[in-house]
Amino acid sequence: MAPTVAPRSTAALPALLKDAALFALVTLGLAIPVVAYRTDLGQGTGLVLTGRWGLVASLCLAIFVLRLAQRLVLAEVSRRRDARILAGVAAPPVAVRPARILGPLTLAIALTLPFLAAFGSGGLSEGRYWIDLGILILTYVMLGWGLNIVVGLAGLLDLGYVAFYAVGAYSYALLSTVFGLSFWICLPLSGLFAAAFGILLGFPVLRLRGDYLAIVTLAFGEIIRLVLINWTDFSGGSAGVSSIPRVNFFGVPFAAGEGGFAALFGLSFNPMHRVVFLYYLILVLALITNLVTLRMRRLPLGRAWEALREDEIACRSLGIDTTITKLTAFALGAMFAGFAGSFFAVRQGFVSPESFNFLESAIILAIVVLGGMGSQIGVAIAAIAMVGAPELLRNLGFLRAVFGEGFDPNEYRLLLFGLAMVGMMVWRPRGLISERTPSVRLAGRKS
């Protein structure tokens, strides 16, 4: 007679309700100083506090329901697993890895985005918003893949990654405005300069790990930003560097006239040609970053990074030079950040230290952690979600009908971002795509 599993007892329900109520109480304590009151201009020069207790109650109720649903779902999954084990039923077959589906799908959308935007909006000019958004997302995808080398593969926590991004941007800005060099010459130079700074950061932190490494890298990022602010003769200070030359099509400018891009290919002049070229340029740079990362993982150096991530002491006992391993991880990750910074400068036409604050490093690190450390497709999906979701909030006008005309969804962007991170840590603590492709596979025995 097969063993049976008793149904889930209703005696656990009070404990679940108590746990959900505790989560709602914590939400209430956090929401009172942040959400409960809003400051508005009064009749005179002072400020007036406007209460929003209905919104606080809605948040607490939502947290209560979500926590209760999570515990019930986990209890049901555990009950079914126990029943399957007791009944001696084999585990279900392994599902298809999401990377095999999401990878080609996202690549196909990325390759055709300008055409989809033009077709859906009625023209290239009308679809510029979506193309610009694609450029922004791909920039963060490239930065996430670069930081994934340092954090996801080598296991080195870097909170100052934006410093290398700034080095690349200022390298192109200064080389192009002072020495008149073109973008195609400055692009590899920006990567080399950023890699040199990566090695410069790597030497002092060779013996650090964990929290101490995070503090030193955070300080390095702030040092670079403060140097750019205060060294006005070199970087222009807070005013930044303006009038940065635009990118050209391998020497052909995107201008109207006989020598322009449109005349060369027999097209009617359209300023959107430059924007579309910038989109495909950052797409190619991101794909090169992905290709190099995947290739490096299969080399002995890439396997040394993963060994260092798992256990540094065991890595040393195997005879691996941890000094070279750490420095190459910092240098290669910084090089790709330098490439992205050079692209940022040529796209914006202006750079300033305010564009490279700690929040940028936090966003890039959150992309790597939420996507799944070591997972390339996970980082790409996380970048799409984290960069595209705030832009989606700007267009959610129906929320004003629920919370009032004065409600601005964009004001709650960081609050929703924090709730999403907490939810990810609860339900998917290893990231969106938790599994990683093995660096080395053992071949099956020949018959």
N, C-alpha and C positions, 0 to 999 in steps of 0.2 A: 504494500500500500504506500503510495507516494506521500511524503510529508506535506503538510499544509501550513500556510501562513495565515495567522489570524488577521482580520481586517484591522485597519488603523483605528485605534481606540479613540473615542471621543473625549477621553480624559485629558488628551494632549491639547485639546482646543483652547482651554483657558490659558495654558502656557503660551500658545501661539498668539492669542489676543493680548496677553501681557507684554510679550516681546514687541508686537507691532505698536502697542500704545507707548512703549518706551521710546521707540524710534520717532513717533509723532511728537512726544514731549521734547526730545532733543531738537527736532526741527523747529518747534515753537520757540525754544530758547535761542536758537540761531537766527530765527526770522524776526524776533522782536527788535533788535537793534539795527537790522538791515532793511527789512521790508515793511515793518508795521507803520512807519511814518515816512512821509515824503515832505521835503522842504519846498515851499512855493513862495513866490514874492507876494508880500502883503500890499495893503493900500499905500503904505508909506515906504520907508527904506528898509524895514525889517523883513524877517522871514516868518512864514506861518507854517505850522506843522499840520499836515493833512493825514488823517488816519486811514489805513488800508487793512483793517482787520478782516475784511472779507477775503482778501487775497491770502492773508496768513492762514485763515481757517481752511481755505482751499488747498494750500500747500501741505498742511498737516494731515488733512484727510487723504490727499493723494499718496503721501508717504505711508500712512497707515495701511491703505489698501494694497499698495505695491509690496510692502514688507510681508503682509499676511499672505498675499498671493505667492510670493517667492517661497515662504516656508511651506505652504501647502503643496506647491509643485515639487519642491525638493523631497518632502516626505513621501509623496506618491512615487517619485522616481526611485527612492530608496526601498520602498515596499516592493515594487516590481522587481528590482534587482535581487532582493533577498528571496523572493518567490522563485525567480529563475534559477538561483544558485541551489536552493533546496530541492527543486524539481529536477536538477541535473540537466537543465537545458543549456545548450551551448550558447555562447555569446553571439549576438547578431553580427552579421558580416560587416566589415569595415566599409564605411560609406566612401564615396568618391571625395578625394581631397578638394577643398574649395578653391585652392590655388589653380587647379587645372581648368576650372570654369571661369573664375573671376579674372585670371591673368589675360587670356585672349580677349575676353569681353571688354575689359577696361582699355586694353591696347587698341582695339578696333574703334571704340568711342573716341579715344584721344586722337587717333589718326584722322578721323572724319569730323571732329568737332566744328572747325570753321565752316565746312559745307552744311552741316546740320543746323548751325546757328543762322547761316545765310538763308537756308531753305525755310526754316521755321519762322524767321523774323521778316522775310521779304527782301533781303539784301544784305551785303556785307556791312554797310554802315549801320543798318538797323540792328544787326547782331553783334555789334562791337562789345556790348556789355558781357555777353557770354564768352566771347573770345578773351577779353581781359580777365574774366574770372578764371578761365582755363589757364592763362599764363600764370596767374597768382597761385593756383593750385599746383601746377607743375613745378614752380619754384620751390614750394614747400615740400613737394615730393622728393625733389633732388636733395634738398637740405636734410630731409629725414633719412634718405638712403645714405648720405654721407655720414650722419651721426650714428646710423645703425652699425657702421663699421666699428666705431669706437665703443658704443654702449652695447649693442646687440651681439656683436661677434667677439670683441675683446673683453667685454665686461668692465670697461673703465667708465665710471660715471663722470660725465663732462657737462657742467652747467655754464660754461663760458664759450659754447660753440659759436655764438653770434659774433665773437671777436674775429674769427677767421672770415666770416661773412663780410664784416666791415673792412678787413684788410684787402679782400678781393675787390670790393666796391671802390675804396679809395685808391687802390693801385691803378685801376683803369681811369678813374676820374683825374688823377694827377698826371699820369703818363700821357693821357690824350690832350689835356688842356695845356700842360707845360711844355711837353716835348713833341706834341703833334702826332703821336703814334696812332695807328688805326686800331680798331677793335680786335681784328684777327691777330695782331701782334701782341696786344695787351692781354688777350684771353689766356694764353699759356703762361705769360709772365705773372698774372694775378694768381694763378694756381700755384706757381712756384714760390711766390712770396708768402702765400698763406701756408703752404707746406713747411716753409722755413720757420714760420711762427709756431706751427704745430710741433716741430722738433724742439724749438725754444721752450715751449710749455712742457714738453715731455721730460726733459732732463731734470727739472726740480722735483717732479712728482713720481720718480721711478720707484721710490720706496713707500709711497702713500697708497692707500686703498680706502674704499668705503666713504664715510662721512668726511674724512680729512681730504681725500682727493676731490670731493665735490666742493668743499670750501675753497681750496686753492684754485680750481678752475673757475669758480664763480668770481673770485678776486681778480683773476687774469682778464676775464671779460670786462669787468668794471674798470680795470686799469687802462685797457685799450680805449674804452669810451671816454674816460676822463682825459687821457692824453689827446684825443682828437678834439675835445672841447677846449682845452687850455693851450694847446700848441697852435696858436692862430696863424703864425707865419707859415706853418707847414700845411695845415688842414683847413684853414679858414675859420676855425673855432665853431661856435654854435651856428654861424651863418652857412657853414658847409661849402660845398663846391657846386657851382652852377654852370650853365652853358656847356654841358658835356656833349661832345659830338655824338650824333646818332649813328646807328649801325648802317652799313651799306651791304649790298649784295656782292661781296668779293670785289670791291672797288667800284661798283656801279651804284650811284646814289638813288634813293627813292624820291626822285624829284620830277617835276614836269619839265618837258623839254626833250631835245634830241638825245642827250646823253643819259637820260634817266632809265629806270628799270622798265617802266611801261613802254617806252619807245623801243627798247632793246628787244622786247618780246612781242611787239605789235599789239599792245593792250592800251585801252583808254586809261588815262591817269586816274588813280584812286588812292587817297591817303591810307586806305585800309590795307594796301599791299604791304606796307611796312609792318603793320600790326600782325598780319597773318604770318609774315616771315619771322617776326619775333616769337610767335607761338611755336612754329615748327623748330626754331632754333633751340628754345628751352626744352622742347620735347626730345630733340636729338641729344642734348646735353644730359637730360635725365636718363635716357635709355643707355647712353654710354656709361653713366654712373652705375646703373643696374648691371650692365654687362660685365664691367670690370669687377664689381663686387662678387657676382656669381662665379666669375673665373678665379678670383683670388681665393674663394672658399675651397676650391678644389686643389689648390696648390699647398705645399707644405707650410707656407706662411699662414694661410687661412686656417689650417688645422691647428697651428700653434696658437692663433688667436682664440679659437674655441677651447683649447686646452687651458689657456691662461684664464679664460672666463670661468671654467668649472673649478679649477683648483690651482692656484699659483705655486704652492709648495710642491705638489705632484708634478707640475709642469717643469720646475727646476730640477727635480730629481730625475726626470727623463733626459736631462741634458739640453733642454731648450733655453736659448739665450733670451731671457725675459726682457732685457734692456732693448735689444733690437726689435723684439715683438711689440713692445709698447710704443716705441718711437715710430715704427712703420704704421701702426694703427692711427696714432695721432696725426702723422704727416699725410697719410692718404685721405683720411676723413677731412682734414683741413684743406687739402687741395681741392676737393669737390665743393667745399664751402666757398673757396676763393673763386672758382668758376661761376657759381651762382651769384656771388657778390658782383662780379664783373658784369654779368647779364643784368642784374638789378640796376646798376649804375647807367648802363646804356639804354635801358628801357625808360627809367625815370628822367634821365637828363639832369638829375640833381641828387646829391647825397648830403646827409647831415648826421651828426652823432645821434640824434633823436630816433633815427630809424633802426638803431642797433642797441636797444636797451635789453634788460634782463628778461622782459616779458617775451621777447622773440626767442631767446634760448629756452624758456619754459615751454613755449608752444611747440618748438621742434622736439624737445625731449618728450613732451606728452604725446606727440604723434608716434614716436618710436615705441613708447611703453604701451599705449593703447592699441597700436597696430599689432604688437607682438614682437618682442625683441628677437632679432635674427630673421624675421619674416619679411621679405621684400614686398610681396603683394599686400600683406597686412599693413605695412607702413603707408603704402599708396592709398589703400582704402581709408585709413585713419586721416590722412591729409585731406582727402576729398570731403570727409565728414566734418572735420574741424574747421576747414577754411570755407567750405561751401555752406555749412549750416548757418553761420552768422549772416551770410548774405541772404539766405532764405528767410531769416527772421525779419529782414527789412520789408519783405513783401507780404507778410502775414497780416493784412489789414483787417481780417475778420475778427482778430483778437480785440480790436477796439470796440466792436459791438458787444463783447462779453464783459470787458473790464472798464469800459468808458472811453470817451474820445481822447482823453489826456494820456492814455496808455501808450507807451512807446516800447515795442518788443525788443528793440536793440539795447535798451537800458539794462535788460536782464540777460544779456548775452553771457557774461561771465558767471552769473548765477546758474543758468542752465548748463553751461559748460562744466561747472563744478559738480552739479547733480549727475551729469552724464559720466564724469570720471568716477564718482562714488559708485554709481550703478555698474560700471565696467569692473571696478575692483571687487564688487560683490559677486557678480554673475560670471565674469570672464577675467579672473585675476591675471591670467597669462597673456591677455590681449585678444584682439579679434581673431587672428589666425595664430593659434598657439603652437601648431606643429611646424617643424622646420625640416627642410629637405636635408637628409644626411650628406655630409661632405664626401664620405667614402661608403660604398655599398659592397658587401661581401658577395661575390659571384656564387651562383649555385653550383653544386658538384656535378660534373659531367657524368652522364650515364655510360 
